């Protein structure tokens, strides 16, 4: 089984968010385990993604405010989940995914 951890700014209704929800919902659960990390609170698509059997974590960041605490929480999630692949979505998701993976020992 391949574990993919997705990092995205939020899960409101938008193009990238909708594509993420479609991707995790259409993947073969026997082959892929998806975990979604939302940098801010949930959003309209969080429950849809959870309904597909995917774990969704929320870092609770405030929009536009960098957070060392969120970076620590993301790093702890990476250590706990131990994904095979980390996928950042959009600019902020890419930055946080890169920073958190770079800080792993």
C-alpha positions as CSV (number, residue, x, y, z in Angstrom):
1,X,0.0,0.0,0.0
2,X,1.3,3.5,-0.9
3,X,0.6,6.2,1.6
4,X,0.2,9.7,0.1
5,X,0.0,12.8,2.4
6,X,-1.5,15.8,0.8
7,X,-0.9,19.3,2.1
8,X,-3.3,22.0,1.0
9,X,-4.1,25.5,2.2
10,X,-7.8,24.8,3.0
11,X,-10.7,22.7,1.9
12,X,-13.2,25.3,0.7
13,X,-14.8,24.9,-2.7
14,X,-12.2,25.7,-5.4
15,X,-10.5,24.1,-8.3
16,X,-7.5,22.5,-6.5
17,X,-9.6,21.5,-3.5
18,X,-12.3,19.9,-5.7
19,X,-9.6,17.9,-7.7
20,X,-8.1,16.7,-4.4
21,X,-11.5,15.5,-3.2
22,X,-12.1,13.7,-6.6
23,X,-8.6,12.2,-6.6
24,X,-8.8,10.7,-3.1
25,X,-12.4,9.5,-3.7
26,X,-11.6,7.8,-6.9
27,X,-8.4,6.0,-5.8
28,X,-8.3,2.3,-5.1
29,X,-8.2,1.9,-1.3
30,X,-6.5,-1.4,-1.6
31,X,-3.5,0.3,-3.3
32,X,-3.5,3.9,-1.9
33,X,-4.0,5.4,1.6
34,X,-4.5,9.1,1.4
35,X,-4.1,11.5,4.3
36,X,-5.1,15.2,3.8
37,X,-3.6,18.1,5.9
38,X,-5.4,21.4,5.7
39,X,-3.3,24.3,6.8
40,X,-6.4,26.3,8.0
41,X,-9.6,24.9,9.4
42,X,-11.7,22.4,7.5
43,X,-13.9,23.9,4.8
44,X,-16.9,22.7,2.7
45,X,-15.0,19.7,1.2
46,X,-13.5,18.3,4.5
47,X,-16.6,16.2,5.3
48,X,-16.8,14.9,1.7
49,X,-13.1,13.8,1.9
50,X,-13.7,12.2,5.3
51,X,-16.8,10.4,3.9
52,X,-14.4,8.8,1.3
53,X,-12.6,7.2,4.3
54,X,-9.7,9.6,4.2
55,X,-8.2,11.1,7.4
56,X,-8.2,14.9,7.4
57,X,-6.1,16.9,9.8
58,X,-6.4,20.6,10.3
59,X,-3.4,22.7,11.4
60,X,-5.5,25.7,12.4
61,X,-3.3,28.3,10.8
62,X,-4.7,31.8,10.3
63,X,-4.7,32.9,6.6
64,X,-1.6,35.0,5.8
65,X,0.1,34.3,9.1
66,X,3.1,32.0,9.1
67,X,3.2,29.7,12.1
68,X,6.1,27.8,13.6
69,X,3.5,25.8,15.6
70,X,1.8,24.6,12.4
71,X,5.2,23.6,11.0
72,X,5.9,21.5,14.1
73,X,2.4,19.9,13.9
74,X,3.0,19.1,10.2
75,X,6.3,17.6,11.0
76,X,4.8,15.5,13.8
77,X,2.1,14.3,11.4
78,X,4.7,13.3,8.8
79,X,6.5,11.3,11.5
80,X,3.3,9.6,12.6
81,X,1.9,8.8,9.2
82,X,5.3,8.0,7.5
83,X,4.0,8.6,4.0
84,X,5.7,7.3,0.9
85,X,4.9,10.5,-0.9
86,X,4.1,14.1,0.2
87,X,2.1,16.1,-2.3
88,X,1.8,19.9,-1.8
89,X,-1.2,21.6,-3.4
90,X,-0.9,25.3,-4.4
91,X,1.8,27.6,-3.3
92,X,1.3,27.6,0.5
93,X,0.8,23.8,0.6
94,X,4.0,23.3,-1.4
95,X,6.0,25.6,0.9
96,X,4.7,23.9,4.1
97,X,5.2,20.4,2.6
98,X,8.8,21.3,1.6
99,X,9.7,22.9,4.9
100,X,8.2,20.0,7.0
101,X,9.9,17.3,5.0
102,X,13.2,19.1,5.0
103,X,13.2,19.2,8.8
104,X,12.7,15.5,9.3
105,X,15.7,13.7,10.7
